[in-house]
Amino acid sequence: MTPVSDSVFDSLHATATEIFTGALAGCNIESAFDRRIRFEGNTLHRLMTDGSGPDTINLAGYRRIFVIAMGKAAAPMLDVLLRRMKRRKGLRGICCSKYLPSSRNWRIRYFEGGHPLPNEDTFAAARAALALLKKAKKDTLIFFLISGGGSAMFDLPLDPQIGLNDTIAFHQALLASGAPINEINTLRKHYSAVKGGRLALAAADATKVSLLLPDVPLRSLDALSSGPTSPDHSTVDDVRAIIKKYDLANKLPASVSAFFEREDLPESPGSKTRRPVFFPKSARSGAPQTRDVTATSVLSGESPAFRDSIFEILLSSHDLLENARTLAQKAGFVVAVDNSCDDWDYADAARYLLERFHAMRAIHPRFCLISVGELTVTMDRTPGAGGRNQQFALACAFDLARHPGKLLTVLSAGSDGIDGNTQTAGAIADPTTLDRARAFGFEPEESLRSFNACPLFTALGDAVVTGPTGHNLRDLRLLMAFDA
């Protein structure tokens, strides 16, 4: 078999990268705002309503407007909203993101929260938001701008005795557990004073508009940033079942384990059982106050905290997928979409997608299989440098190596531009990846075992590097066959 030149694979990699970056570029936050909401004088128009809340909001009826922005897209979302609203009397806000803008509005307090692990600003931003929301009354309108990454960047333990170091260890244990995001966020919601609907409870009487850029399945929007403004449908029993399922009891700090083992562990707002619900304490008060809230009142919208709440999805992984589909079709590929492996273990997802990919490319020589969503990685040791996308790509490389001479490429990358503990978005693999890696002195099997794929792909020039994108619309995987 005639060997394929490096320049040919360079071209294949470039095509895959162009589809990924082009799909991401098409997810424009400013355009998404304009498709969903419009400001005309003192009137806010909802352009695509789903029956939840009014089609218009009279801004003149509110003495104060608060904005709480959190997550990886917090800064660009806030910038667009402020430009659309223009100058408004009584406007104040909080912005918590990993990367802060160089130009800042004096009405907004900015915090540089940690990700993937919390930091001091994580706690400070949450305290500042609770203190601001304490001032909200019936004549207050609040915009919550929520994007992925807020679970780590914006947090405060419900138990005031738990400090930052133990909170960091709690997040580390969850990330290494291999649990899917919904189960991880069930624990985060019950742990936190600002998640699982408690941020909405802090301003129960105000009108609340949540504008969302989800990095979670659309069927699980309450998992976005662990649902700070959404009623929570998980329970304390769910929390304890998850801790047992992943053997977390002995992996958590003692203070966190003791918190979850409390007999009076509070339900988060919206749970299905009747238990005390802890309201977030203010920045100055002592222990949290409790009030008994039934599940029926919260889930049916009778609770003031959720009754006057409006939710709008600005962009999602669906937009990312459709952009990628359009670009792949324009490039002459037959396209299929398969998102069924969402939240699967990366190795299981690789086997499943590759099996379907090989079956389909036998029928369509120029074929692209697209998959969006996030995979899980269970770590049994301290990881090297890498994330779920590079781990997936390296796992695929072992399969592709069994097809020498074939023009095949797999790209897996995160829409936020960051994969795990690295500054790369992901990686590209092809049938030559393993041989080239070994020629550079790498042992691919060990790189996979030690969760250390980034040095390998970086040395090969096959890391996908975008820099921070201001998005977090989940991950995109492209499995591509090019006709010779």
C-alpha positions in Angstrom: 0.0 0.0 0.0 1.3 3.4 -1.0 2.0 5.5 2.1 0.0 8.7 2.5 2.2 11.8 2.6 2.3 14.1 5.6 0.9 16.9 3.5 -2.2 15.0 2.8 -2.9 14.4 6.5 -2.1 18.1 7.1 -4.9 19.0 4.6 -7.3 16.6 6.3 -6.5 18.1 9.7 -7.0 21.6 8.3 -10.4 20.7 7.0 -11.6 19.2 10.3 -10.3 22.2 12.2 -12.0 24.6 9.8 -15.3 22.9 10.4 -14.9 23.1 14.1 -13.8 26.7 14.2 -16.3 27.7 11.7 -19.1 26.1 13.6 -18.0 27.9 16.7 -17.7 31.2 14.9 -21.3 30.8 13.8 -22.5 30.8 17.4 -22.5 34.5 17.8 -23.7 35.8 21.2 -24.7 39.2 19.9 -26.8 37.7 17.1 -28.4 35.3 19.6 -29.5 38.1 21.8 -31.1 39.9 18.9 -33.0 36.7 18.0 -34.4 36.3 21.5 -34.9 39.8 23.1 -35.1 43.4 22.0 -35.1 46.6 23.9 -37.4 49.5 22.6 -37.4 52.5 24.9 -38.8 51.2 28.2 -40.1 47.9 26.8 -38.3 44.6 26.7 -39.7 42.3 24.0 -39.3 38.6 24.1 -39.1 37.5 20.5 -39.4 33.7 20.9 -41.6 33.0 23.8 -42.5 29.5 25.0 -45.5 30.4 27.1 -43.4 31.0 30.3 -44.0 34.6 31.2 -45.1 37.7 29.3 -44.1 38.6 25.8 -43.1 42.1 26.9 -41.7 43.6 30.2 -42.3 47.3 31.0 -38.9 48.4 32.4 -40.4 51.6 33.6 -42.2 49.6 36.3 -38.9 48.7 38.0 -36.9 51.1 40.2 -33.8 48.8 40.1 -32.3 46.5 37.6 -29.7 43.9 38.8 -27.5 41.8 36.6 -25.7 38.6 37.8 -23.4 37.1 35.2 -21.5 33.9 35.8 -19.6 31.3 33.8 -17.1 31.2 30.9 -19.3 33.4 28.7 -20.2 35.9 31.5 -18.2 38.8 30.2 -19.4 38.8 26.5 -23.0 38.1 27.6 -22.8 41.0 30.0 -21.3 43.3 27.4 -24.0 42.6 24.9 -26.8 43.1 27.5 -25.4 46.4 28.8 -25.1 47.8 25.2 -28.7 46.7 24.5 -30.1 48.2 27.6 -28.0 51.4 27.3 -28.0 53.5 30.5 -30.6 52.5 33.1 -31.2 54.1 36.4 -30.6 51.8 39.4 -28.5 49.3 37.4 -26.0 47.3 39.5 -24.5 43.9 39.0 -21.9 41.1 39.5 -19.8 39.5 36.9 -17.9 36.3 37.7 -15.8 34.6 34.9 -12.4 33.1 34.4 -11.3 35.8 32.0 -12.4 39.4 32.7 -12.8 42.2 30.1 -10.2 45.0 29.9 -13.1 47.5 29.6 -15.4 47.4 32.6 -18.6 49.1 33.6 -18.4 51.0 36.9 -21.9 49.7 37.9 -20.6 46.1 37.9 -18.3 44.4 40.4 -16.0 41.9 38.6 -14.6 38.7 40.0 -12.1 36.2 38.5 -13.5 32.9 39.6 -11.5 29.7 39.4 -12.0 26.9 36.9 -12.0 23.9 36.9 -11.5 24.4 40.7 -12.9 27.2 42.9 -10.7 30.0 44.2 -11.1 33.0 46.6 -13.0 35.0 44.0 -15.4 32.1 43.7 -16.6 32.6 47.2 -16.3 36.4 47.1 -18.5 36.6 44.0 -21.2 34.5 45.6 -21.2 36.5 48.7 -21.4 39.7 46.7 -24.3 38.4 44.7 -26.2 37.3 47.8 -25.6 40.7 49.4 -26.9 42.5 46.3 -29.9 40.2 45.9 -30.9 40.9 49.5 -31.8 44.4 48.3 -34.2 43.2 45.7 -37.9 43.9 46.1 -41.0 43.6 44.0 -39.9 46.6 42.0 -36.6 44.9 41.1 -35.9 43.2 37.7 -32.9 40.8 37.7 -31.1 39.5 34.7 -29.2 36.2 35.4 -26.7 35.5 32.6 -25.7 31.9 33.1 -23.1 29.9 31.1 -21.1 26.8 31.6 -18.3 26.8 34.2 -20.3 28.6 36.8 -20.4 25.6 39.1 -16.7 26.1 39.9 -16.4 29.8 39.4 -19.4 30.9 41.5 -19.9 28.9 44.7 -20.3 29.2 48.5 -20.9 26.2 50.9 -24.3 26.1 52.5 -22.4 25.1 55.7 -20.5 28.3 56.7 -17.9 26.1 58.5 -16.6 24.6 55.3 -13.7 26.5 53.9 -12.2 27.0 50.5 -9.6 24.2 50.7 -12.2 21.6 51.5 -14.5 23.0 48.7 -11.6 22.6 46.3 -11.1 19.0 47.4 -14.8 18.4 47.1 -14.8 19.6 43.4 -11.6 17.5 42.7 -13.3 14.4 44.0 -16.3 14.9 41.8 -14.3 15.6 38.7 -12.3 12.4 39.2 -15.3 10.2 40.1 -16.4 9.4 36.5 -20.0 10.5 37.3 -22.0 12.2 34.6 -22.6 15.9 34.9 -26.2 15.5 36.2 -25.1 13.4 39.1 -22.1 15.7 39.9 -24.4 18.7 39.9 -26.9 17.0 42.2 -24.2 17.0 44.9 -23.2 20.5 44.1 -26.7 21.8 44.3 -27.2 20.4 47.8 -23.8 21.6 48.9 -24.1 25.2 47.8 -25.8 28.3 49.1 -26.2 29.7 45.5 -27.0 26.6 43.4 -30.1 24.5 43.1 -32.5 27.5 43.0 -31.1 29.2 46.1 -29.9 32.2 44.1 -33.5 32.8 43.0 -34.7 32.3 46.6 -32.4 35.1 47.7 -34.6 37.5 45.6 -37.9 35.7 46.0 -40.1 38.8 45.3 -38.2 40.1 42.3 -38.9 39.5 38.6 -36.2 37.3 37.2 -35.0 36.7 33.6 -32.4 34.0 33.1 -30.6 34.1 29.8 -28.8 30.8 29.3 -25.8 29.4 27.3 -26.0 25.8 28.3 -23.2 23.3 28.4 -25.6 20.6 29.5 -28.2 18.5 27.7 -31.2 20.7 26.9 -33.4 18.2 28.8 -31.3 19.1 31.9 -31.1 22.8 32.0 -31.3 22.9 35.8 -27.8 21.4 35.6 -26.3 24.5 34.0 -23.9 26.0 36.5 -25.8 23.7 38.9 -29.1 25.5 38.4 -28.7 28.7 40.6 -32.1 30.1 39.4 -34.0 26.8 38.6 -36.1 24.7 41.0 -34.2 21.5 41.7 -35.9 18.1 41.2 -33.2 16.0 42.9 -33.4 15.0 46.6 -31.3 14.2 49.6 -31.9 10.6 48.9 -30.5 11.1 45.4 -27.4 12.7 46.9 -26.7 9.7 49.2 -27.3 7.2 46.5 -24.7 9.0 44.3 -22.2 9.1 47.1 -22.6 5.4 47.6 -22.6 4.6 43.9 -19.2 6.2 43.3 -17.7 5.4 46.7 -17.2 9.0 47.5 -17.7 8.9 51.3 -14.0 8.3 52.0 -12.8 10.5 49.2 -14.4 13.7 50.4 -12.9 16.0 53.1 -14.1 15.2 56.6 -16.1 18.4 56.8 -17.9 17.7 53.5 -18.7 14.1 54.4 -20.1 15.2 57.8 -22.3 17.7 56.0 -23.8 15.2 53.7 -24.3 12.7 56.5 -26.4 15.1 58.6 -29.8 13.8 59.5 -31.2 17.2 58.8 -29.5 17.7 55.5 -31.7 20.3 53.8 -33.4 19.7 50.5 -32.8 22.3 47.8 -35.8 24.3 46.5 -38.1 22.2 44.3 -37.3 18.8 45.8 -40.0 16.2 45.8 -40.0 15.7 49.6 -41.0 17.9 52.5 -37.9 19.0 54.3 -36.5 22.3 55.6 -35.0 24.4 52.8 -32.0 26.5 53.8 -32.1 30.0 52.5 -28.7 31.6 51.7 -27.3 33.7 54.5 -26.4 37.2 53.7 -22.8 38.5 53.8 -23.4 39.7 57.4 -25.8 37.3 59.0 -25.1 34.2 60.9 -26.5 30.7 60.2 -28.9 30.3 57.3 -32.6 30.7 58.0 -35.0 27.9 57.1 -38.5 27.8 55.8 -40.7 24.9 54.9 -41.4 24.8 51.2 -43.4 22.0 49.7 -42.5 20.5 46.4 -45.9 21.1 44.9 -45.7 24.9 45.5 -42.3 25.2 43.9 -42.7 22.8 41.0 -46.1 24.3 40.1 -44.7 27.8 40.1 -46.7 28.9 43.1 -43.6 29.8 45.1 -42.8 33.5 44.7 -39.2 32.6 44.0 -40.0 30.9 40.8 -43.4 32.2 39.8 -42.0 35.4 38.2 -39.1 33.7 36.5 -38.5 33.7 32.7 -35.9 31.5 31.0 -34.5 32.0 27.5 -31.9 29.8 25.8 -29.6 32.1 23.7 -27.4 29.4 22.2 -26.8 25.7 22.8 -24.9 22.7 21.4 -27.7 22.3 18.9 -26.5 25.5 17.2 -22.9 24.2 17.2 -24.0 20.9 15.7 -26.2 22.5 13.0 -23.3 24.9 12.0 -20.9 21.9 11.8 -23.5 19.9 9.7 -23.9 22.8 7.2 -20.1 23.3 6.9 -19.4 19.6 6.4 -22.1 19.3 3.8 -20.7 22.3 1.9 -17.4 20.5 1.9 -19.0 17.6 0.1 -19.4 15.2 3.0 -22.4 12.9 3.6 -23.3 13.8 7.2 -24.8 11.8 10.0 -25.4 12.9 13.6 -25.3 10.7 16.7 -25.5 12.2 20.2 -26.5 9.0 21.9 -23.2 8.7 23.8 -23.7 11.9 25.7 -22.3 11.5 29.3 -20.8 8.1 28.4 -17.3 7.0 29.5 -14.8 8.2 26.8 -13.6 4.7 25.9 -17.2 3.3 25.5 -18.1 6.4 23.4 -15.0 5.9 21.2 -15.8 2.2 20.5 -19.5 3.0 19.8 -18.9 6.0 17.5 -16.0 4.3 15.6 -18.1 1.2 15.0 -20.8 3.3 13.4 -18.3 5.5 11.6 -16.6 2.5 9.9 -20.0 1.0 8.9 -21.2 4.2 7.3 -17.9 5.1 5.5 -18.1 1.7 3.8 -21.3 3.1 2.1 -20.3 6.7 1.8 -16.5 7.2 1.1 -16.7 10.9 1.9 -18.5 10.8 5.2 -18.6 12.8 8.4 -20.1 11.6 11.7 -20.9 14.5 14.1 -21.5 14.1 17.8 -22.0 16.7 20.4 -22.1 16.4 24.2 -19.6 15.7 26.9 -17.9 12.4 27.9 -16.7 11.3 31.3 -13.3 10.2 32.4 -12.8 8.2 35.6 -9.3 8.9 37.1 -7.6 6.4 39.4 -4.5 8.5 39.8 -3.3 12.1 39.7 -3.7 13.0 36.0 -1.1 14.4 33.7 -2.0 17.1 31.2 -5.1 16.6 29.2 -8.9 16.5 29.2 -11.8 14.4 28.0 -11.4 15.5 24.4 -7.7 14.6 24.1 -8.3 11.4 26.0 -11.1 10.5 23.5 -8.9 11.4 20.5 -6.0 9.3 21.7 -8.3 6.3 22.3 -9.6 6.7 18.7 -6.0 6.8 17.5 -5.5 3.1 18.5 -8.5 2.1 16.3 -7.4 4.3 13.4 -3.9 2.7 13.4 -5.6 -0.5 12.3 -6.5 1.2 9.0 -3.1 2.3 7.5 -3.3 4.2 4.3 -6.9 5.3 4.8 -7.8 9.0 4.8 -9.4 9.1 8.2 -9.5 11.8 10.9 -11.1 12.2 14.3 -11.3 15.7 15.9 -12.6 16.2 19.4 -12.6 19.6 21.0 -14.4 21.8 23.6 -16.3 24.8 22.5 -14.8 26.8 25.4 -11.3 26.4 24.0 -10.1 24.6 27.2 -9.8 20.8 27.6 -9.3 19.7 31.2 -6.2 21.2 32.9 -4.7 22.5 29.6 -4.9 25.5 27.4 -5.8 23.5 24.3 -9.4 22.8 23.1 -8.8 19.2 22.1 -6.9 17.2 19.5 -6.9 15.5 16.1 -6.0 11.8 15.5 -5.4 9.8 12.3 -4.0 6.4 11.3 -0.4 7.7 11.7 -0.8 9.3 15.1 0.7 6.4 17.1 3.7 5.8 14.8 4.5 9.5 14.8 4.2 9.6 18.6 6.5 6.7 19.1 9.0 8.3 16.7 9.0 11.3 19.1 9.7 9.0 22.0 6.2 8.8 23.4 4.5 5.6 24.6 0.9 6.2 23.6 -0.4 3.4 25.9 1.2 5.1 28.9 -0.1 8.5 27.8 -3.6 7.1 27.7 -3.3 5.3 31.1 -1.9 8.3 32.9 -4.4 10.8 31.4 -1.4 12.6 29.8 -2.4 13.0 26.2 -1.7 16.7 25.8 2.2 16.5 25.6 1.8 13.9 22.9 -0.6 15.8 20.7 1.3 19.1 21.3 4.6 17.5 20.1 2.9 16.2 17.0 1.3 19.6 16.2 -2.1 17.9 16.4 -3.5 19.8 19.4 -6.5 22.0 18.6 -5.7 25.5 20.0 -8.2 28.3 19.9 -7.6 30.2 23.1 -10.6 31.1 25.3 -13.6 31.4 23.1 -16.1 33.1 25.4 -18.4 30.1 24.8 -19.2 26.9 26.5 -21.6 25.0 24.3 -20.3 21.5 25.1 -17.9 19.4 23.0 -17.9 18.7 19.3 -16.6 15.4 17.8 -16.0 14.9 14.1 -15.2 11.5 12.6 -14.3 12.1 9.0 -13.5 9.8 6.0 -12.1 11.5 2.9 -12.4 9.8 -0.5 -9.0 9.2 -2.0 
